[in-house]
Amino acid sequence: MKQLFEEPKTAKQVATELDHTPGNVHYHIKKLLEGELLTLVEERKVGGVMEKYYQSVAGTFYAPDEARDPVLRESFDSDHTTSLMTRVELTTSERDQMQEEFADFLEKWVERSTKAVGEARQEYSVGINIVSTKPKYETNGEDD
């Protein structure tokens, strides 16, 4: 999706950039279109071939709980898991800044991993939760 964020491209162009097969990339583009994460922005006829240009609808996506990657659920029996956790006190502005910095950090690793070639690779799912310790319906001593 990063390949399609800044400018529209064809599946073939993305496949060349990522050193993947056009068929593989086309399959994933179809799935992203179905999920409305990509949009078809242009069709050009070049010779006898119709080129389709796709673009990502956003740079960052936030998923509701039910749409999160099932690999990140505690019940998934992975061959490797690392959990890093801490608690911090933040203002709303600091929380928003942290969220942006984590999104940038993850995006750098996505870009880095898509450009790597020649080494055996394994896919990992990485998720970051920023969760308030305050229960959703806490009243803070106020009358209901």
C-alpha positions in Angstrom: 0.0 0.0 0.0 2.9 2.3 0.6 3.9 1.9 -3.0 0.5 3.3 -4.0 0.2 6.1 -1.5 2.1 9.0 -3.1 1.2 8.3 -6.7 -1.1 5.9 -8.7 0.7 2.9 -10.2 -0.2 -0.3 -12.0 0.1 -3.7 -10.5 3.0 -4.3 -12.9 4.8 -1.2 -11.7 4.4 -2.2 -8.0 5.5 -5.7 -8.8 8.7 -4.4 -10.4 9.4 -2.1 -7.5 8.9 -4.9 -4.9 10.6 -7.7 -7.1 7.4 -9.8 -6.9 5.4 -11.4 -9.7 2.7 -9.2 -11.3 0.1 -11.9 -10.6 0.9 -12.0 -6.9 0.6 -8.2 -6.7 -2.6 -8.1 -8.8 -4.2 -10.6 -6.4 -3.4 -8.4 -3.4 -4.5 -5.3 -5.1 -7.9 -7.0 -5.8 -8.2 -7.8 -2.1 -7.3 -4.2 -1.1 -9.9 -2.9 -3.6 -12.5 -5.2 -2.1 -11.7 -3.8 1.4 -11.9 -0.2 0.0 -8.3 0.5 1.0 -7.3 1.2 -2.6 -9.1 3.0 -5.4 -8.9 2.7 -9.2 -8.0 6.2 -10.3 -7.3 5.8 -14.0 -7.5 3.4 -16.9 -5.3 4.0 -20.0 -5.3 2.0 -23.2 -1.7 1.3 -24.2 -1.5 -0.6 -27.5 -4.0 -3.5 -27.0 -3.6 -3.5 -23.2 -5.7 -1.6 -20.6 -3.5 -0.3 -17.8 -5.2 0.3 -14.5 -3.7 2.8 -12.0 -4.5 2.3 -8.3 -3.9 4.5 -5.3 -4.1 4.0 -1.6 -7.0 5.9 0.0 -4.9 6.8 3.1 -1.4 6.5 4.5 -2.4 5.0 7.9 -5.4 2.8 8.8 -6.8 2.1 12.2 -8.8 -1.1 12.6 -11.6 -1.8 15.0 -11.1 -4.7 17.4 -13.1 -7.1 15.3 -10.9 -6.3 12.2 -7.5 -6.7 13.8 -5.1 -9.3 12.5 -6.0 -12.6 14.1 -2.3 -13.4 14.4 -2.1 -10.7 17.1 -4.8 -12.4 19.3 -3.5 -14.1 22.4 -5.1 -17.4 21.3 -2.8 -17.6 18.2 -0.2 -20.3 18.7 2.9 -18.6 17.2 6.4 -20.0 16.9 7.7 -16.7 18.2 6.2 -13.9 20.2 7.7 -10.8 21.9 5.7 -8.5 24.1 7.0 -5.1 25.0 4.8 -3.1 27.5 5.0 -0.1 29.7 2.7 2.5 31.3 3.2 6.3 30.8 1.3 9.4 31.8 0.5 11.6 28.8 -1.6 14.5 27.8 -4.0 14.0 24.9 -1.5 15.9 22.7 1.4 13.7 23.8 -0.8 10.5 23.2 -1.6 11.7 19.7 2.1 12.5 19.0 3.1 9.0 20.3 0.6 7.4 18.0 1.9 9.3 15.0 5.5 8.4 15.9 4.6 4.7 16.2 2.8 4.8 12.8 5.9 6.4 11.3 8.1 3.8 12.9 6.0 0.9 11.6 5.9 2.5 8.2 9.7 2.7 8.0 9.9 -1.0 8.8 7.3 -1.9 6.2 9.3 0.1 3.6 12.5 -1.6 4.7 11.1 -5.1 4.6 9.6 -4.6 1.1 12.9 -3.5 -0.3 15.0 -6.4 1.2 15.9 -9.2 -1.2 18.1 -12.2 -1.2 17.7 -13.4 2.3 15.2 -15.9 3.7 12.4 -14.0 5.2 9.4 -14.8 7.5 6.3 -12.6 7.9 5.6 -11.1 11.4 2.6 -9.3 12.5 3.3 -6.2 14.6 0.7 -4.3 16.5 0.8 -1.4 18.9 -2.0 -0.7 21.3 -2.3 2.6 23.2 -4.9 1.9 25.8 -6.1 4.2 28.6 -6.1 2.6 32.0 -9.4 4.4 32.7 -12.4 2.1 32.2 -14.7 3.3 29.4 -17.7 4.0 31.7 -15.9 5.3 34.8 -17.8 8.2 36.3 -15.0 9.9 38.2 -17.3 10.3 41.2 -19.9 12.3 39.3 -23.6 11.6 39.6 -25.1 9.5 36.8 
